[in-house]
Amino acid sequence: MASQVEQYGAFDASPQPILVFETETGALVDANAAAADLLDYSAEELASQSVATLGLDPERVRAALDGRAETDRWSLDGADGNVRHVTATIRQSGGDGDAHTLAFLRPSAAVGDEEFATAGYSTQQALTELTTHTDDVLWLYTANWQELLFVNDAYEEVFGQPADQLRNDPMALLEAIHPDDHDAVLAAMERLSAGESAQIEFRVGPTENFERWVWVEAQPIFEDGEVVRIGGYTRDVTDRKRRENLLEETRERLSVLHESAPDAVIAADVESGELVQVNGAAEALFGRNRDDLLGSSFTTLHPAEETERYVALFERHVENAAQSTFSQFDDGSWVSAVTGDGERVPVEINARTIELDGRPTVYAIFRDVSERKRTQEQFEALTEMARELVEVETRAEAFDVATRTVEAHLGYQFAAVWTPTDDGLTVSSMGDRATELVDGFLDLSHPREAPSGRCSRPEQ
């Protein structure tokens, strides 16, 4: 049966779905790869299905096979449970007493059960149209690659070599292939001759400096257990390869930027929360090496006692925004990172949800904002000092507010206020640390005199 189908081209390589039935019984006996893809089966699984399991009325199929309807509308049940509406063009296979009938399937919109027919359309015409109007190169070789049995006219456009040159010399194919790809192509040809299927990409087009990329899918064809022919199709994938190369170049540039960024950069899988990328600055900020960081939960970057708080922050970003910036919680407390030594570092996190290797990923930049936090706290302290100064009633109270604020919040270790008098400068106020320091010196130099705290008494 297969030989009658294959005489028109590569049955399994045809992009049009084809079913093969026994004419007398209406039983399904074979199907090509395109039909299997259409119905979500493997070719072997599809060939083992009955007409009824595909959702067809056996009587209607037999009527079509008997020649009462050359074209019919069928609704086929796929392996996934969904229905495919197709137009089936019915043709006798020819040879072998018309023991087998082919159904060429074309997806169509859902229609009623009314039948319609088109007359005077042979299998040869159908296959001629198929091979003439496709942009793919369809081809059929003998098992030893010494004879080209069929190639359509798309060959010249794709390979940059006249089809007649290939017909006259089947191995002229190699002249159209980039020399660096010869070994891979010859290895694939050997596998096909040995009975294995093959898929391969390589460069073609000697007139275009071999800048065209093609993808080939091929199948061995067996008779009595022996490989007798090899059929396949070749598709121009130059545009796809260019997009892939551009994407790879973009990824490489991003990788360089990622690694050289001065701020810590991490990427965490949305579903698992595991870190999948970190840069050198992240190692420095968190005080952990890359191997330790990768695969760990993002929660290990934050205070352990506040895990729930940071999980909620992560989930809020994923749910509500493509891009978020966090530096403080709603209560005013600072977002913090934790180093390997347990030190808290205030950070600002700029996060974006992206697709990384096909998975949703939170890509986040951590910036140390310790200086910003310090500046903000100083500003708030000075604002509070100004408020207190408005409320005090004496200069002494004002001096105390000033020295306390300067010493506690502005980074000075000691603070004091000196005022001029007739006898020179007199200490009017000291901060707490300055008072403790002076008291300590006085205690050491005059241990039997006044007790500590003498500097805190205004009269002294």
MOLINSUL-V499453 format. One record per pair of residues at least 24 apart in sequence whose C-alpha atoms are under 10 Angstrom apart, sorted by the first residue. I is the first residue (numbers start at 1). J is the second residue. D is the distance in whole Angstrom. If there is no record, write none. Layout:
BEGIN
i: [I I]
j: [J J]
d: [D D]
END
This chain:
BEGIN
i: [1 1 1 1 1 1 1 1 1 1 1 2 2 2 2 2 2 3 3 3 3 3 3 3 4 4 4 4 4 4 4 5 5 5 5 5 5 5 5 6 6 6 6 7 7 7 7 8 8 8 8 8 8 8 8 8 9 9 9 9 9 9 9 9 9 9 9 9 9 10 10 10 10 10 10 10 10 10 10 10 10 10 10 10 10 11 11 11 11 11 12 12 12 12 12 12 12 12 12 13 13 13 13 13 13 13 13 13 13 13 14 14 14 14 14 14 14 14 14 15 15 15 15 15 15 15 16 16 16 16 16 16 17 17 17 17 17 17 18 18 18 18 18 18 18 18 19 19 19 19 19 19 19 19 19 20 20 20 20 20 20 20 20 20 20 21 21 21 21 21 21 21 21 21 21 21 21 22 22 22 22 22 22 22 23 23 23 23 23 23 23 23 23 23 23 23 23 23 24 24 24 24 24 24 24 25 25 25 25 25 25 26 26 26 26 26 26 26 26 26 26 26 26 26 27 27 27 27 27 27 28 28 28 29 29 30 30 31 31 34 35 35 35 36 36 37 38 38 38 38 38 38 38 39 39 39 39 39 39 39 39 39 40 40 40 40 40 40 41 41 41 42 45 46 46 51 52 52 53 53 53 54 54 54 54 55 61 64 64 64 64 64 64 65 65 65 65 65 65 65 66 66 66 67 67 67 68 69 69 69 69 69 70 70 70 70 70 70 70 70 70 71 71 71 71 71 71 71 71 71 72 72 72 72 72 72 72 72 73 73 73 73 73 73 73 73 73 73 73 73 73 74 74 74 74 74 74 74 74 74 75 75 75 75 75 75 83 84 84 84 85 85 85 86 86 89 89 89 89 89 89 90 90 90 90 91 91 91 91 91 92 92 93 93 93 94 94 128 134 135 135 135 136 136 136 136 136 136 136 136 137 137 137 137 137 137 138 138 138 138 138 138 138 139 139 139 139 139 139 140 140 140 140 140 140 140 140 140 141 141 141 141 141 141 141 141 142 142 142 142 142 142 142 142 143 143 143 143 143 143 143 143 143 143 143 143 143 143 143 144 144 144 144 144 144 144 144 144 145 145 145 145 145 145 145 145 146 146 147 147 148 148 149 149 149 150 151 151 151 154 154 155 155 156 157 157 158 158 158 158 158 158 158 158 159 159 159 159 159 159 159 159 159 159 159 159 160 160 160 160 160 160 160 161 161 161 161 173 174 175 175 175 176 176 176 176 176 176 177 177 177 177 177 177 177 177 177 178 178 178 178 178 178 178 178 178 178 179 179 179 185 188 189 189 191 191 192 192 192 192 192 192 192 192 193 193 193 193 193 193 193 193 194 194 194 195 195 195 195 195 195 195 195 195 195 196 196 196 197 197 197 197 198 199 199 200 201 201 201 201 201 202 203 203 203 204 211 212 212 212 212 212 212 213 213 213 213 213 213 214 214 214 255 258 261 262 262 262 263 263 263 263 264 264 264 264 264 264 265 265 265 265 265 265 265 265 266 266 266 266 266 266 266 266 266 267 267 267 267 267 267 267 267 267 267 267 267 268 268 268 268 268 268 268 268 268 268 268 268 269 269 269 269 269 269 269 269 269 269 269 269 270 270 270 270 270 270 270 270 270 270 270 271 271 271 271 272 272 272 272 273 273 273 273 273 273 273 274 274 274 274 275 275 275 275 275 276 276 276 276 277 278 278 278 281 281 282 282 282 283 283 284 284 285 285 285 285 285 285 285 285 286 286 286 286 286 286 286 286 286 287 287 287 287 287 287 288 288 288 289 299 299 300 300 300 300 301 301 301 301 301 301 302 302 302 302 302 302 302 302 303 303 303 303 303 303 303 303 303 304 304 306 309 310 310 314 314 317 317 317 317 318 318 318 318 318 318 319 321 321 321 322 322 322 322 322 323 323 323 323 323 323 323 323 324 324 324 324 324 324 325 325 325 325 325 325 326 326 326 327 327 327 327 327 334 334 335 336 336 336 336 337 337 337 344 345 345 346 346 346 346 346 347 347 348 374 374 374 375 375 377 377 378 378 378 378 378 378 379 379 380 381 381 381 381 381 382 382 382 395 395 396 396 396 397 397 398 399 399 399 399 400 400 400 400 400 401 401 401 402 402 402 403 403 403 403 403 403 404 404 404 404 404 404 405 406 407 407 407 407 408 408 426 427 427 427 428 428 428 428 428 429 429 429 429 430 430 431 432]
j: [29 30 93 94 95 96 98 99 100 101 223 30 93 100 221 222 223 93 95 96 221 222 223 229 92 93 94 95 96 98 100 92 93 94 95 100 101 102 123 140 221 229 231 124 140 149 150 123 124 126 127 128 131 140 149 150 127 128 131 138 139 140 141 149 150 151 152 231 232 138 139 140 141 149 150 151 218 219 220 221 229 230 231 232 233 140 219 221 231 232 43 218 219 220 221 230 231 232 233 138 139 140 217 218 219 230 231 232 233 234 127 130 131 136 138 139 231 232 233 130 131 134 136 138 232 233 104 105 106 107 127 130 88 103 104 105 106 107 88 89 90 102 103 104 105 106 46 47 88 90 101 102 103 104 105 47 90 91 92 93 100 101 102 103 104 47 51 61 62 65 92 93 99 100 101 102 103 62 65 98 99 100 101 102 61 62 64 65 66 67 92 93 97 98 99 100 101 102 62 65 66 98 99 100 101 58 61 62 65 99 100 50 51 58 59 60 61 62 63 64 65 66 100 101 51 52 58 61 62 100 100 101 102 100 101 100 102 102 103 105 104 105 106 78 79 78 76 78 79 84 105 106 107 76 77 78 79 80 81 82 83 84 77 78 79 80 81 82 78 79 80 79 79 78 79 76 76 77 77 78 79 78 79 83 84 83 90 88 89 90 91 101 103 90 91 92 100 101 102 103 90 92 101 91 92 101 117 115 116 117 118 119 103 115 116 117 118 119 120 121 122 103 104 105 115 116 117 118 119 121 103 105 113 114 115 116 117 118 105 106 107 108 109 110 111 112 113 114 115 116 117 105 106 107 108 110 111 112 113 115 107 108 110 111 112 113 110 108 109 110 109 110 111 110 111 117 118 121 122 123 126 117 121 122 123 121 122 123 124 126 122 123 122 123 124 123 124 152 235 234 235 236 214 215 216 232 233 234 235 236 216 232 233 234 235 236 216 218 231 232 233 234 235 218 230 231 232 233 234 218 219 220 221 229 230 231 232 233 170 220 221 228 229 230 231 232 193 220 221 227 228 229 230 231 189 190 192 193 194 195 220 221 222 226 227 228 229 230 231 189 190 192 193 194 227 228 229 230 170 171 189 190 192 193 229 230 170 171 171 229 229 230 229 230 231 231 231 232 233 234 235 234 235 205 205 236 204 205 212 213 214 234 235 236 203 204 205 206 207 208 210 212 213 214 234 236 204 205 206 207 208 210 212 204 205 206 207 204 204 204 205 206 203 204 205 206 207 210 202 203 204 205 206 210 212 213 214 202 203 204 205 206 209 210 211 212 213 203 204 210 216 218 218 230 219 220 218 219 220 221 227 229 230 231 219 220 221 226 227 228 229 230 220 226 227 219 220 221 222 225 226 227 228 229 230 220 221 227 221 230 231 232 232 232 234 234 234 235 236 237 241 237 236 237 238 236 238 236 237 238 239 241 242 237 238 239 240 241 242 238 240 241 279 365 365 365 366 367 365 366 367 368 349 364 365 366 367 368 349 350 351 363 364 365 366 367 293 294 298 351 362 363 364 365 366 294 298 351 352 353 354 356 361 362 363 364 365 294 295 296 297 298 353 356 360 361 362 363 364 295 297 298 353 354 355 356 359 360 361 362 363 314 315 318 353 354 355 359 360 361 362 363 359 360 361 362 296 297 298 361 297 298 299 311 314 361 362 298 299 300 361 299 300 361 362 363 356 361 362 363 363 363 364 365 366 367 365 366 367 339 340 339 340 337 338 339 340 345 366 367 368 337 338 339 340 341 342 343 344 345 338 339 340 341 342 343 339 340 341 340 337 338 337 338 339 340 336 337 338 339 340 344 335 336 337 338 339 342 344 345 335 336 337 338 339 342 343 344 345 338 342 336 335 335 336 351 362 351 352 353 362 351 352 353 360 361 362 353 351 352 353 351 352 353 354 362 350 351 352 353 354 362 363 364 349 350 351 352 353 364 349 350 351 352 364 365 350 351 366 366 367 368 369 373 369 373 369 366 368 369 370 366 367 368 370 369 370 370 371 372 373 374 372 373 372 409 410 411 409 410 409 410 405 406 408 409 410 411 409 410 409 405 406 408 409 410 406 409 410 428 429 428 429 458 428 429 429 428 429 430 431 428 429 430 431 432 429 430 431 429 430 431 429 430 431 432 433 434 429 430 431 432 433 434 431 431 431 432 433 434 432 433 460 455 458 460 455 456 458 459 460 455 456 457 458 455 456 456 456]
d: [10 9 8 10 9 7 10 8 7 10 10 9 10 10 9 9 8 10 9 10 9 10 8 10 10 6 7 6 8 10 9 10 6 8 10 10 10 8 10 9 9 9 9 10 9 9 9 9 7 10 7 8 10 10 10 8 8 10 9 8 7 6 10 8 6 8 9 8 9 7 7 6 9 10 8 10 9 9 10 9 9 8 5 6 8 10 10 9 8 9 9 8 7 9 9 10 7 8 10 7 8 9 8 7 7 10 6 5 6 10 9 8 9 10 8 10 9 8 8 9 10 9 9 9 10 9 7 7 7 10 10 8 10 8 6 5 7 9 9 10 10 7 6 5 6 9 9 8 9 10 8 6 5 7 8 9 10 10 10 9 7 6 5 6 9 10 9 9 9 8 10 10 9 6 5 6 8 9 9 9 6 5 6 9 10 8 10 6 7 10 8 10 10 7 5 5 6 9 8 8 8 9 7 8 9 9 10 7 9 10 10 9 8 7 9 10 6 5 9 9 7 9 9 9 7 10 9 9 9 10 10 10 10 9 10 10 9 9 10 10 9 8 10 9 10 10 10 8 10 8 9 10 9 8 7 4 6 8 9 9 9 7 10 6 5 7 9 10 8 6 9 10 10 10 9 9 10 9 7 9 10 7 9 9 10 9 10 10 9 7 9 10 10 7 8 8 9 7 9 9 10 9 9 9 9 10 9 8 7 6 8 9 9 10 8 5 6 7 9 9 10 9 9 10 8 6 5 6 9 10 10 10 9 9 6 6 7 9 9 10 10 8 10 9 8 8 7 8 7 8 10 9 10 10 9 9 9 10 8 10 10 10 8 9 10 9 10 8 9 8 6 5 8 8 10 9 9 9 10 9 9 10 10 9 8 9 7 6 9 9 9 7 10 8 10 9 10 9 10 9 8 8 10 10 10 10 6 6 5 7 9 8 5 5 7 9 10 10 8 6 4 7 9 9 8 6 6 6 8 9 10 10 10 7 6 4 7 9 8 10 10 9 6 5 6 9 9 10 9 9 6 4 6 9 9 10 8 5 9 9 8 8 9 9 6 5 5 6 9 9 9 9 6 10 9 8 8 9 7 8 8 10 10 8 9 8 6 7 9 10 10 10 9 10 9 9 10 10 9 9 10 9 10 9 9 10 8 7 8 9 8 9 8 6 9 6 5 8 9 10 9 8 9 9 10 9 8 5 7 6 8 9 9 9 7 8 8 9 9 9 9 8 9 5 6 6 9 8 7 6 4 7 7 7 10 10 10 8 5 6 8 7 9 6 9 10 10 9 9 9 10 9 9 9 10 9 8 7 6 9 9 9 7 9 9 7 9 10 7 9 8 7 8 9 7 8 6 8 8 10 8 6 10 10 9 7 10 10 10 9 10 10 9 10 10 10 9 9 10 9 10 10 10 10 9 10 8 7 8 5 9 9 10 5 5 8 9 7 9 7 10 9 9 10 9 10 10 9 6 6 6 8 10 8 6 5 7 9 10 10 10 7 6 5 6 9 9 9 9 9 8 6 5 7 8 9 9 9 10 9 9 9 6 6 4 6 9 9 9 9 8 7 9 10 9 6 5 7 8 10 9 9 10 10 10 9 7 6 5 6 9 9 9 8 8 10 10 8 6 5 6 10 9 8 8 10 10 8 9 10 5 6 8 9 9 9 9 6 9 10 10 10 10 9 9 10 10 9 10 10 9 10 10 10 9 10 9 8 10 9 10 9 10 8 9 7 9 9 9 9 8 7 6 4 6 9 9 9 10 9 9 5 5 7 10 10 7 6 9 10 10 10 9 8 9 10 8 6 6 8 9 10 8 6 5 5 9 9 8 9 10 7 7 6 9 8 9 8 10 9 10 10 10 9 10 9 9 8 8 8 9 9 9 7 9 9 8 10 9 8 8 8 5 5 8 9 7 6 4 7 10 9 9 9 8 6 5 6 9 9 6 4 6 9 9 9 7 8 10 10 9 10 8 10 10 8 10 10 9 10 10 8 10 9 10 8 7 6 9 9 7 10 10 9 10 9 9 9 10 9 7 9 9 9 9 6 6 9 9 9 9 7 9 9 6 8 8 8 9 9 10 7 7 8 10 9 9 7 6 8 9 9 6 7 7 9 9 10 9 9 9 8 7 6 5 8 10 9 9 8 5 7 9 10 8 8 6 8 8 9 9 9 10 9 9 9 10 10 8 10 9 9 8 10 8 8 8 9 9]
END
